[in-house]
Amino acid sequence: MMSQKDNPGVYVPPPMIYAAFFGLASFVQSKLPINFILLRSDMLHIIGWLLILVAAGLILTSLWRFWLSKNTLITIRSANSLQTNGIYAYTRNPMYLALLILYIGLACFFGNCWTFIFLPLLFFIIQHYVIGREEKYLNRTFRQDYTNYKVKVRRWI
């Protein structure tokens, strides 16, 4: 393990990034509304709820793994272990995947077209600013263990 000073260097908590994009989309919708009839259907509300439930399950499962290992969720602190069990055996980033599913679920539920318009930029920021930095840190910290893990487990799904 590296010193406490070595960390991924992600200074904006990732849930805040997702929330900021959702808030921005809501603000833009209030100023420049796009009313797309397909985003107002009952079926889309149901899909939204289902995605929200899936996201909640992924988040709880991910948090449970961190709690069991007594690892930190704070992206400016050093990790004490590499998460590779449970949900982490299927995706290297279950929390970011869960937050993305939650974002899309809320977008479906509220029917805000702007949330979908901003989605590619949000994905780009998470992929490059957050995950990119975390992966460099994990490579530095866990070296061959992380390299082996990357070979076995995909980044998203």
N, C-alpha and C positions, 0 to 999 in steps of 0.2 A: 504494500500500500504506500502511496506517495504521502507527502506532508499535507497537513490540513490546508495549506495555502494553494496546493495544486487542486484544481477543480475544473469542471467543464467550461466555466466562464459564461454561463447563460444567466445574465443578470436580471432579465425580465422573466418572472415565473410563467412557464408555458400556459397554464390555465388563464392567466391574465391576457395573453396574446389572443387566445380564442375568444375570450369575453370582450376584448376591445374590438375585434372584428365584428362580433355580433352586435355590439353597441353601435359601432359605426354604420353597419347596415341598417339598423333600426332608425338611426338619425337620418341617414340619406333617404330612406323610405318615407319619413315624415316630411321631408323637403322636396323630394323628387319621386313621388309615388309611381310605382309600376304595378298595375293591377292585372295580373295574368290569371285568367279564369281557372286554369288547371291547378293553380296554387291555392285555390279556395275550396277544394273538394273534401268531402268527408273521408274518402279513401286516403287522401294525403295526410289528413289528421291522424288516422289510424296508423299509417306507416310511420309518421313522426313519433307517436307514442311507442311503437315497437322498437324503433331505433334508440329512443331515450332509455328504454328498459335494458336493451342490449348494452348500451354504453355504461349504464349504472352497474350492471353485472361485471363488465370488464374492469371498471374503475375499482370496485370493491375487491375483486380477485387480485388485481395488481397491488393495491394497498396492503392486502393480507400478506402477500409474498414479502413486501418490504418490512412489514411489522415482524414477521417471523424471523427475518435475517437481521433485524435491528439496524437496517440500512437507512440512509437519509433520502428524503425526497427533494431536499433543497438543492437546487442546481448550482449553487455557489459553494457547496461543501464537498469534501472528499467522500467518495464511496468507500465502504469498508469491505464490500464483497461484490462479486459479479452475479447478477440475477440470471439464472439459467433454468430454474425449475418452475413447475406449475405452468401458468400461462406464458411465461418467458421461454418455455421450450417450443412455443409455436410462433411467437412474434417477439422481436427484440424491443418493440416499443408499444406495449399494450395500452399504456396510459394515453399516449398521443393518439393512438388509433381510437381509443374510447372517446377522447375529447373530440376527435374529428367526427365520429359517429354521432355524438351528442349534438355537435354543431349542426350537422345535416338533419338530425331528427328535429331539433328546434326550428330549423329553417322550414322543414315540411309542416310542422305543427302550426307555425305562425304564418306561413305562406308569404314570406318576404323574399321577393325575387333578388333583392340586393345581396342577401346572404349567399346565394348561389353565384352571383357575379363576382363577389370578393373571394370565393372559395379557392380559385387557383393561386391567388397571391398569398392567402393564408397558408396553403399547403407548401408553397415555395419557401416561405419564412420558416415554418416548422422544419421542413426538410433540410434547409441549408444553415439557418442560424442556430436552431436548437439541436437537432439530431446530428448535424455535421460536427458541431463543437463537442457534443457528448461522445461521439464515436472517436474523435481524435484523443480526447481525454482517456477513454476506456482503453484505447490502443496503447497509450503511454503507461497506464497504470497496470493493466492486466496482461499486456503483451500477448504471448502465444495463446493463453486461455481465451482471450477475446477474439483473436484471429480464428481459432478453432470454432468458437461459438458462432461467429459470423458465417462460417462455411455451412454450418448445420441449420441455422435459423434465419429466416428472411427478416428484412427490416420492418415491413408492415404486415403483410399476410401472405 
